[in-house]
Amino acid sequence: MADLSTYIELHNNTPYTLKFASETEVHGDWNVRPPATIASLKSASFSMKDPSWIIPAGSEGTVTYQVAVPDTNEESNKPPINVTFTVRFCDSYSADNNYCIFITSHPELFAIYFEAKTGNDDWHKNHCPRSGHPVYLRLFIKATS
């Protein structure tokens, strides 16, 4: 049987520690859970597997991390800006339904992109192959200033 798992690496190329906010399991179970934090300039890996012991469905879910960015204006008394980073992903059992969506709540503060591939194929920037197994994702976050 095909490996319908999704393997994710999140690269935190920012001066902030990312804090885990939430996750969902649409199909599958966490093989390796997302860590509670990802330190500045570090990366972390996590993965979701297909519950193939029941009925093959694939792996599908979301993960959100957050960071509070302080206001750098010395004359301002504004509270920190709460920024989120969310990935939605799927390695689908049915044909041509794989996907990756990677978003941030504040694109003016952070540049993000992802690379994806299936099996032993080549990496694709900001594009997830619609078919093939398993799905591998590399997510990148960088502060814009």
N, C-alpha and C positions, 0 to 999 in steps of 0.2 A: 504494500500500500504506500502511496505517495506521502511524503512529509508535508503536511499542510500547516506547518508552524510559521510564525513570523518572528524573526530575530532582529532586534533593534539595538543600535548603538547611539547614544545621545552625547554629543560633544559640546561641552560648555566652554566656549571660547570667550568668556566674559569675566569681568572683575568681581562678579557676584556668585554666591552660592545659590543654586536652584533648590527649591523646596517642593517636595511632592505635594500635590493638591488633591488629585482624584484619579480614578481609573474606572473603566467599565469592561465587562466581559460580555460581549454580544454572543459570540460563539467561541468556545475553547476555555482553557484554564491556564493560569500563569505557570509556566515552567520555571522561570526566574522572575520574581516580582520586581517592579520598579523600586529603586532604592529611595529612602526617605530624603536624602540630599545628594546633590552632585556639586562638588566643590569647584571653585573657580579654576579655569584652565585644566579641568579633568574631564573624563568621559566615564560613562557607565553603560552596561549592557543589561538587557532584560528580554524575555521572550515569552510568547504565548503558544501553546500547543493545541492541536485539534483533539477533541475528545473522541477519538476514533473507536474507543472501546464501546461506544454507544452506536452512533450512526455518523459517518463522516460528514462534517459540516464546515471544516476549515477553522481558521482562527481570525477573530474580528473583535476589535475593541478600541478604546481610547485611553490615552494617558495625558494628564495635565500637570505641568510644573509651574511654579510661580516664583516671583522675586519682587521685593519692595525696593524700588530705586529712589534714593534720596533726591530731593530738589537741590540742584547745585547753585541756585541763585542765593547768595549770602543774605540778601535783603528780604527774602521771601520766608514766610512762616508756613508754607504749604506742607501738607503731609506727604509722605513718600507716595510714589506712583506704583500701584500694584499692577504688575505685568504678568500675563499668563502666556504659556506656550503649550499648545495642544496638538497631539498627533492622533489622527484617526486612520486605522489601517485594517486591511483584510487580505488574507490568503484564502481565496474562496474555493470550495469544493466544486461549485458549478463553473463552467467555462467562461473565461473572459470577464471575470468580476473582481480581480485583485485591484486594490487601490491604496494610495497613501495621500493624506491631506495633512499638511503641516502649517499651522497658523500661529500668529501672535496677536495679542490684544493691542500692542503698540509698535507697529512697524516703523514708526518714526524714530524709535529708540534702539531697535535691534534688527539686524539683517539675519534672515533665516533661509535655509534651503535644505533639501534632502537629496540623497542618492539612493537609488533602489536597483535591485536585480532579483532575478529568480534563478534558482539552481546554480549552475556554473557559468551563467551568461555574464555579459559585461554590465558595468555600472552605468546608470542613466541619471543625469542631473534633473531634478524636479519632474521626473516622470517615473511612474511605476508600471512595469510590464503588466498587461491585463491578464495574462495567463502564465502558467508555469509555477513550479513549487520547489522548495519553500521560498518565501519572500524574505529578503534581507534588506534592512533599511539603515541608513546612516543619516542622522539628523544633526545639523550644525546651527549653532546660535552664536552671534557675534554682536557686541555693542557697536552702534554706529558712531559714537563719539568717544 
